[in-house]
Amino acid sequence: MRNQRDRLGMVSRVVGLALVAGAAQAQEMWMSDDSDRPPPVLGQYPDLPTIDGDVSDWPEKAYVLGNEEYLAVRFRLHGPVTLNSSPGPIVIRIDCDDTNATGRPHGRLGIDLEIIFSDQTPTADGRRRYGPTVTAFDGAKAVELTPYDIGLEWAPTHASDWFEVRINRKGPFDQFTKQEGIGYNGRAWLALEAAGRAPAEPTFRYMWTLVPPNAAEAGSHDAQIPSKPDNGLRVMSWNVLWGMPQRDPKPFSRILDATGPDIILFQEWDRAEQSEAEIAEWLTANHHRPDVGTWTVERSDAWGVAVATPHPIIGRGPDELLAPGTRWDFPVRYAAAAIDTPLGIVAAASVHYKCCGSAGSEEDTRRVVEAGAVNAELKNFAELVGADFTIIGGDFNMQGTTGVAALTYAGLDVDGSELAQARPVVLGDDVLSTFGRPDRGSVGARLDFIGYPDAAFDVFEAFVIDTARLSPESLESLGLTATDSEASDHRPVIVDLVPASGN
């Protein structure tokens, strides 16, 4: 990978040098001078950057990369915004076949596919849009698609000036247009626009690719859930969508059986104040673990949050945690428990911060206040119970400032530093998204996080389960179905911790 990036960086400094595009045997030009024609999509870039919001793994001066399955785009705006709550729309327009004879005319291009983040226009029934708007054009005919139709992934969810986007180059284009995919005939062009003007980077507007696409089929990834290490602790965070395990237990049961967590940090467990004993009874009845007899649960009076474990709970957090100073007066959705595990006593907490908004919004301010209250309370709780280490996870709803995570983690590691943030990757893929369901909001968002003490532990494995991406063979071997992840609009996030080297 590094050798390939070094080679691309060197090539980018040589104006007019032609590259051979792998199996397609097509020549591509890589230009470094913006006054010349702009750089191309690298159609045979086999290992695309991880879509995680960190653009440091991109080759120098590359803004669009592609392989046979996906198109990846990065761009920098003129200032930090939340991509899906920007003051103005951010638009990606793609001419799939480099001709204005098809699609919607736009200058010299014919736009076949358009993606709009922060679309300001209401839906057909007058509601505010939630998530990106995706439209395919067949001449003047426009067909609105879902982000799932084109496999749209994007990062980060929080405010930033740099963003990454990934699109399935095949998608269902041939169902709605005359196109068989992005660059199916050897050429495609892309235009970027942010709030009515060009983004800060790239300064040019159009790029091209020469390698025909192959389908990135849904449910095509072969992957297995990693085995839990013998000396490890498996922590799961899962927002379970308004108590869905009580109404439809089987998908949750199958995923729990396949993963075997030691600690579960729940959010949205119920809407009816289900007791700790009732949650524990559900787990004992629906999670079939030969090594576990019964479960113990700690929850607070705040809605939906709970900590569950088969290990003994020896201390319980407060029933109520308030965060005054904003217009919302409900308790912080926070629950904590001290758990006696084989690796020591852990102060484990589940949180569910205020939803929605963007950087600087009232919702964002509320999240910051909540994070400060949670941090102070968890720090005191860990000291009170004599915890050896602290873990916190949950639905951070981080759609504004990243300071929410930093405030939450501050000073909670065993050495007094802030907790590290685990980096779970979707099983079988190279994205970090944790939220999205075809009928409930946008695909591609990362809202769920787990903070752990890296002064004491290493991450052995970290992954997110999205059963819709897994192949039938993988699903069968795991005892799962393709729709199991759709039981909630959040996916289960799992981190395996092992003692750090030297500890």
C-alpha positions, -999 to +999 in steps of 0.1 A: +000+000+000+027+025+010+048+017-020+018+023-042+011+057-026+047+067-029+046+058-066+014+078-071+029+108-053+060+107-076+039+103-107+017+133-097+047+155-100+053+145-136+030+164-160+017+144-188+029+110-177+006+081-188-003+052-166-015+018-176-048+009-159-042-027-149-064-054-164-083-028-185-050-019-202-063+017-206-041+047-204-048+075-179-031+109-175-021+122-141-017+160-142-002+180-114-008+215-129-043+229-122-040+250-153-039+218-173-067+192-175-075+180-140-063+147-124-082+116-132-099+090-111-075+062-106-097+035-119-075+006-108-067+017-073-073-017-056-072-006-020-093+025-015-088+047+016-108+038+046-139+060+048-134+073+083-131+110+080-093+109+082-079+118+047-042+113+056-043+079+038-050+095+004-023+099-021-010+134-025-031+156-047-057+128-053-093+138-048-111+110-066-101+074-066-118+043-079-116+006-083-140-017-102-166-015-074-164+019-058-158+056-064-142+075-035-142+113-033-126+137-008-130+174-006-123+203+017-148+230+024-141+267+033-148+261+070-159+234+094-196+223+090-217+193+097-220+178+062-257+170+066-266+202+084-246+228+065-260+263+060-260+256+023-262+225+001-231+204-008-236+189-042-218+161-060-229+158-097-217+129-119-218+125-156-215+088-159-207+086-196-190+120-205-218+132-227-246+157-223-267+137-247-279+117-216-289+129-182-298+165-172-278+192-191-253+211-169-229+231-190-209+207-211-220+178-189-251+156-188-257+149-151-268+113-146-265+112-108-267+139-082-261+137-044-271+167-022-260+169+014-279+195+035-306+197+008-327+228+017-358+218-003-386+200+015-398+166+006-429+160-016-451+160+015-435+192+029-412+177+055-376+187+063-352+163+046-331+140+068-301+125+051-286+131+017-309+135-014-299+111-042-314+116-077-308+098-110-316+116-143-328+101-176-330+133-197-355+155-180-369+126-160-357+126-123-360+096-101-352+100-064-332+071-050-321+063-014-285+064-002-287+026+001-294+023-037-259+037-045-242+023-014-234+058-002-209+060+027-195+093+040-175+105+070-171+122+093-206+127+108-193+155+131-183+190+120-152+191+098-137+208+068-125+176+051-149+149+040-148+115+023-176+099+002-178+065-013-203+054-040-211+020-056-201+024-092-228+000-104-259+008-083-293+005-099-286+031-126-298+008-155-332+006-138-338+043-141-315+057-167-296+046-198-264+042-177-249+009-167-228+025-140-203+053-134-177+052-162-192+021-178-181+033-212-146+043-201-152+079-191-170+099-164-169+134-150-176+147-115-184+182-103-184+195-068-203+225-054-205+238-018-231+264-010-232+276-046-194+278-051-164+255-056-150+239-024-117+249-010-102+217-025-101+206-052-098+239-070-107+222-103-141+209-110-140+177-131-122+144-132-125+112-152-121+074-150-113+048-177-120+015-160-154-001-165-172-010-132-181-043-118-210-047-094-204-042-057-233-065-048-250-061-014-244-092+007-212-101-010-186-098+017-171-130+032-162-124+068-163-141+102-168-126+136-134-127+153-131-151+182-130-135+216-095-137+231-091-160+261-076-131+282-099-105+268-130-086+276-156-082+249-176-049+252-206-042+230-225-009+226-259-011+210-288+013+205-317-011+201-344+013+187-372+019+213-372-015+229-373-036+197-358-067+215-390-070+234-411-069+203-389-088+179-363-107+200-350-132+174-325-109+155-311-096+187-308-131+201-289-143+170-264-114+171-258-118+208-253-156+204-229-150+175-208-124+195-209-134+232-203-100+248-191-097+284-205-062+289-234-047+269-240-010+269-276-005+259-294+026+246-331+028+238-339-004+256-375+005+263-401+031+263-420+017+293-395+017+322-387-019+320-370-030+353-335-043+357-349-077+366-370-078+334-340-069+312-319-095+329-347-121+324-349-112+287-311-117+283-311-150+302-340-163+281-328-150+247-290-151+248-279-187+248-245-189+264-234-222+279-208-204+299-233-180+315-262-188+338-278-155+346-273-118+337-272-088+360-283-053+348-279-018+361-301+010+347-309+045+358-341+065+358-331+081+325-348+066+295-334+036+277-298+033+290-285+002+308-254-018+315-257-056+314-232-083+322-229-120+333-202-109+358-211-096+393-221-060+396-206-046+429-216-010+426-243+011+409-243+046+395-268+073+403-305+070+395-304+105+380-278+128+365-288+163+356-271+187+332-285+222+339-279+252+317-298+244+285-335+245+276-338+207+281-343+196+317-346+158+313-320+137+330-289+128+310-293+093+295-265+077+315-262+045+335-231+031+352-221+000+370-190-014+387-183-049+374-160-075+389-144-090+358-115-114+354-094-084+343-103-063+373-130-040+385-143-019+357-165+012+359-186+008+328-210+034+316-236+037+288-246+071+274-271+084+249-264+121+242-289+146+228-298+140+192-296+161+161-284+197+153-250+207+140-220+226+152-230+254+175-266+245+176-287+242+208-285+204+205-247+206+202-245+228+233-266+203+252-243+175+242-213+194+255-230+201+288-241+164+291-206+152+283-191+174+311-217+161+336-210+125+326-173+129+328-174+143+363-199+118+376-180+088+361-147+100+375-162+102+410-180+069+406-148+050+395-130+064+425-158+056+449-160+019+439-122+015+436-123+007+399-092-006+382-102+010+349-131+027+332-150+021+299-177+043+284-197+038+252-230+046+236-248+067+211-229+100+212-250+116+184-219+135+176-233+157+147-215+189+158-182+194+177-158+166+183-153+182+218-182+160+230-159+129+229-129+147+243-150+160+272-164+126+279-130+108+279-110+135+298-089+121+327-106+087+328-076+065+319-056+048+346-027+073+342-050+103+343-050+109+306-081+108+284-096+075+273-087+064+238-114+060+212-117+026+196-119+024+159-143-004+149-146-012+112-177-027+096-171-064+093-160-074+058-157-037+046-135-007+051-160+019+066-168+029+102-205+037+099-227+026+127-261+041+119-287+037+091-316+016+079-333+017+046-366+030+062-350+051+090-325+078+080-292+080+064-267+053+057-230+061+064-231+079+097-209+071+127-228+079+159-217+052+183-184+051+201-165+032+228-138+049+249-112+026+266-081+030+287-051+025+264-027+029+292-038-004+305-054-023+275-049-029+238-076-034+213-074-070+201-104-066+177-129-039+170-158-043+146-193-033+136-218-059+125-239-051+094-255-084+083-267-068+050-231-067+038-222-103+046-224-131+020-249-160+024-221-183+032-208-161+060-243-156+074-250-193+074-218-201+093-226-174+119-262-184+123-274-149+112-298-136+085-292-107+061-318-085+078-308-091+114-290-057+116-321-040+104-339-048+137-324-015+148-313+017+130-280+014+149-256-015+144-239-033+173-204-020+180-179-045+196-144-040+210-122-067+224-098-055+251-067-073+262-041-063+288-015-040+272+020-054+266+040-052+298+009-050+321 
